[in-house]
Amino acid sequence: MAAASELVFIPRVGFRQACALGTRANLVVERDGKMLAVAIAPDRDGFRLEFTVSGIAIDPGPDGVAFEDPIRVHDDHGRVVARRPRWFMGGRLRRAADGTATLRASFVLEPLAPDVRSVTLAFTGPAGDWDVELPVEPITPDGLRGRPIDVRDATRGAIVSATAVARSAELTAIELEARLDESPSDEALRRRSIRGIGCGFAGRLCGDQLVLRDDIGVEHIERGHPCLDPDAGRHREVVQFSALAPEVVSGVIEVQYLWVQEAGDEVVTVSLPGEADISLGGCSAHVIATRVSGVYTAGSVHVGVNVADGSRLGMRISHAVGQRPIVEVPEPTGTAREVTLQFPVVQVRGPWRLEVPLDAS
């Protein structure tokens, strides 16, 4: 197997280990009218375990039911394989078209030792009692050779790092990580977490892309969409730039903003329709709540948020420069009389300056 430090960059995916253990195809098991399909794919720091159970004879309701039964994984040497602390991973049972329920679940676990050739997955609950063995083998993904680096800058209680780089005659890919400068305990992660890098939340706005300034004075504007790989305790994404001149050996990236989600017990209620000055996460804003008509239902609730320097903000998939952030929530009954706001996402201003080594060594 390749050394653990060897990386490859896969477009639209990100950096992965050059060789890691996984399954070549889904393992499918049928039992008691249910069907389990499970697979293991190498992840950046370990592996991703994904499985589906179909044909479950329960009604999970219109919103589904969270999968709360813990999974148990051990390798063929009897060693327990621990889950990585990734708070948003898990599973959910949802209604299927045939009146049954389907469970879809995804977990990220710690790396497997090189001598492992199978792992066993076990769990119980409404999806059934399962104990299945999955054969694994070395998998070498196709991609551009990369290498790990370690460049970081800290300010305003957060650390931004450049952690990997790859370059070719067509592109330059740089992996960025951001994390809060505090203990990554479960309690801390539930309270605050990084949700985005740069001006845009879950995608940067046109005109706000990151810029790489190389050591011969050329500026390269970020190309396309970043490859996002968030995790508990840190946010990771890969940004891509154009190809660099052969003589370039370093460049500078400045990150102006981070997005931090502030969880907690703070709750603000706004009348519908209505508007109010509010304060959440230590920040003030003016909120306007209105209704938006639907074609077949009463439609949705439209919440506009005015904040300081709002000319550079946008929080919908169709980001709009110069417009207030919009949150749109389905509300088909048309009977709601108020909107509750909680868990604000706050923009933290840097900058964080990274001088990134870009030579091929």
N, C-alpha and C positions, 0 to 999 in steps of 0.2 A: 504494500500500500504506500501511497505518497505520504510524505511527512505532513504532520498535522498543521504546520504553518503554511503549506502550499495552498493557494487559492485559485479559483477561476471565476471570471465575471461572465454571467449569463444574462444577455439582454432581456429586459422586462421582468427579471427575477432578482438579480443582485449577485453578490459574492457568495460562493459556496466553497466548502472544502474540496480540494482537487480529487480526493478519493475518500468515500465514506460508505458506511453500511446501509443497505436498504433492501426493499423487495422489488423484484423486476415487474411484478404484476399484482393485481388485487388477489387476495385469498378470499374465496367465497365458500361459505358454509351454510347449509340449510338445516333447520331443526325446528320441529314443532310448529310448522307453518310459517316460521320467520326465516329471513335470509340476512346473514351478516356478510358484508364486504369490507375488508380491512387492508390497509397498505401502510408501508413505512417509506418515507422519503427523506433524504438527507436535508438538514436545515443548516443555517449559518453556524450555529454553535452546538448542535446536537442532531436530533431527528424529529420529524413531524409524523405523528401517528394519527391517521384519519380512518374513521369507520362509519358505516351506515348499517342500521338494522331496519328492515322493512317488514310489513305484515304484522305489526303490533296491535293486538285486539283491545285498544282503549281509545277513548275520545279525549284528546289533550285540550279541547276547547279552541276557540277561534284564535287565541294568541299563543297557543302552544304551552309546553311545560318544560322548565329547565331540567336538564339531566344532572341530578345531584348525587348519584351513586358513584363513589370513587372507583377509578380504574386501578388495577394492580398489574404491574409489568415486571417480569424478571427475565434474565438471560439464561442461556443453556448451562451456565455454571452455578445457577442458583442465586446470583446477585440481583438485588432489587435495583431497578432502573428508575431513578427519581424524575418527577416532573420538574420542568423549569418554571420559575414563578412568572407565569404569563397570564395576567388577570383576565384578559378578555377571551381566552381560549376556553373551550368546554363543549357542551352539546345541548341540543334542544329537541324535544319531540314535537312534531307538527302533524296536522291532519293531512292524510293522503286522499287522492281522488276516489279511491275505492271504499272509503269509510274507515280504514284502519289508520294507524299512526306510523310515522317514520322518524327514527332517531338519526341525526347527523351530528357527529362529534369530531373535534380536532384538538390534539394536545401536542405540546412540544416538550420533549424529554432530553435528559442529559445524554452525551455521546456514548456509544457502545464501545467496549474494548475491542481491539483488533481481532482477538481470538474468538469472538462470538459468531455463531452461525445460525442461531435461531433465538427468538424471544417468545414469551408466552404472555398473552393478554387475557385478563380475567375481570369480569364485572357482573353485577346482578342488578335486579330492579325490574321496573315495568317492561323493559326491553328484553327480559329473559335472563337466564343464567348461562354465562358463556365462559369458556376456558379453552382458548385456541392457541396453537403454536404456529408462528410465522417464520419460515426460513428467510435468512438475510444473507447477502453477499456483497462484496465490494462493488461500488458503483462509481464510475468515473464520468462526471458530466462533461458535455462538450461546451467549451467556452474559451474566453481569452485569458491567458495566464495572468495572474495577479500576484500581489505580494502584500503582506501586512506591514503597516507603518504605525507610528504612535506619535501624533502631534496634537497638542491640546492647548486650550485657553480657557481660563475660568474668570467669570465676573458675574455679579448680581445673583450669586447663589446657584449658578449653573455652570456646567463644564461642557464644552463642545470640542469634539475630537475628530481628526481624520484618521481612519483606522485601516484603510486598504486602498490600493491604487492599481489600475491596469491601463495600458495604452497600446494603441495599434496605429496603423496607417489611416484608420477611419475615425477613431474616437479616443477619448480619454474618460475613464470612469473613476470616480473618487467616492469612497464610502465615508459618510459622516455619521457621528453619533452625538446625541445630546442627552445629558442626565443631570438631575439635581444634585447639588453638592451636599447630600445628607445621607444618613444611614438608610440603605434600601430594605428596611424592615417591612413586613406585611402591613403594619399600621401606617407607616409613612407612604407606602405605595397607594394605599386606599385614599389617603388624604390629598396627595399631589402627584401628578405625573406629566411628563412631556408628551404633547400631542402633535407637534409640528415644528418644522424649521423654516425660517424665512417669513416673509410678509403674509403669505397666504396660509390658511388653515386647511390641511389635507389637499395641498396643491397650491403652487404659487401663482399669483396673478401676472398677466402680461405686463411687462415693464418692471417686474419685481423679481426676475430670475436671479439666481446667484451668478456671480462673475468670478472667473479665474484670471488673475493677472500674472502672466508668466514672466520669467526673469530676463527676457529680451524686450519687454515692454508691450507685448500684445495682450489685449483683453479678449477673453472668450466668454460668450454668454451661454448659460445653461441651455441644453437642447432637450426637447421632449419633456416627458413627465418623469419624476424621480421614481426609483424602485423603493417602495416603502416596506420596512420590516420592523414594526414597533414591537416592543417587549416590555414586560414589567421592569421598571427601574431605569429604562432608557428608551430613546427613540432613535432608530437607525434608518437611514435612507441613502441610496446611491444616486449621485448626480452625474450627468454626462455632459461633456464638452466636445468640441471639435478636435481633430488631430492636432498635435503640437509639432513645431519644428524640431528636427532631430537634435539640435543643440540645446534645447530647453532641458534644464535639470531640476527646476523648482518653480513654484508658483504660489500666489497668495489668494486665499478665499476669505472674505469677510462676511460673517453671518450677522445681520442686523437685528433679528428678532427671533424669539422662541415663543411657542404657544404652550401654556401650562394649564392643565385642568385642575381646578380647585374643588375637591369634594368636601363634604361636611354637612352640617345640619342647617345651614342658612337656606331659607325658603322665602321667595317673594311671590305675592299673588297680585295679578293685574286683572281688572274687570274686562269683560269681553262683550262688546267693544269698549275700548278705553285706552288711556295712556297714563304714564306715571314716571316720575323720577325715582330710580331705584339704586341700591348699592349691594353688590355681591362680590365676594372675593377681594374686598378692599378697593373696588373700583366703582365709579358712578356711571350711570347711563340713563338715557331717556327711552322708554319703551312705548311702542304704539301697537296695540293688538286689534286686528280687524278680521272680518270673515271674507273668505274667497269662495264664490259660488262654484258648485260642482255640476257636472253634466247629468249624472244619474243619482247623486246624493246631495246632501246639504253642503258638501265641499270640505273645506279645510280652514284652519286658523292660521292667519298670517301675522307674524310677530316681527316688527322692525325694531332694531336697536341702534340708537344714536350714541356714539361714544366719542371721547376726545380724539381729534385727528382722524375722524372716521372716513376721510377722503381716500384712504389707502386700504380700506378693509373690504372683505367680501367673504361670506361664509356659506354660500350655496355651491352646488356642483357647477352651476353656470355663474362663476365669479364675475362680479361687475365692479370695475374700478369707479370710485366716486359715488357709490350708492351704499346705503346703510346695510349692515348684515341682516339677512332674513332667515328666520326659522319658520318652516311651514309644517304644520302638524295635521294629519287627517282627523276630521271630526264630522263623520257622515250623518249624525243625528240632528245637528243644528240646534241642540238644546244647551250646550255648555255656556255658562255665564261668567267664567273666569279662567285665567291661564296661570299655572304655577311654574315658576322658574327656579332651577336649582343646578348645582354643579357647573359654575361658570368656567369658560375657557378664557384665560387672560393672556394678553400679549406682553411679554417681557422684553425690554429693549436692551441690546448689548452696546457696542458690537463685540463679537468674538472673532479674533484674527488668527488664521491658521496659515503657517508657511509650510507648504506641502512638498516633500521630495518627490520628484517626477522622473528621475533617471531610471534606467532599465535594470539597474543592479539589484 
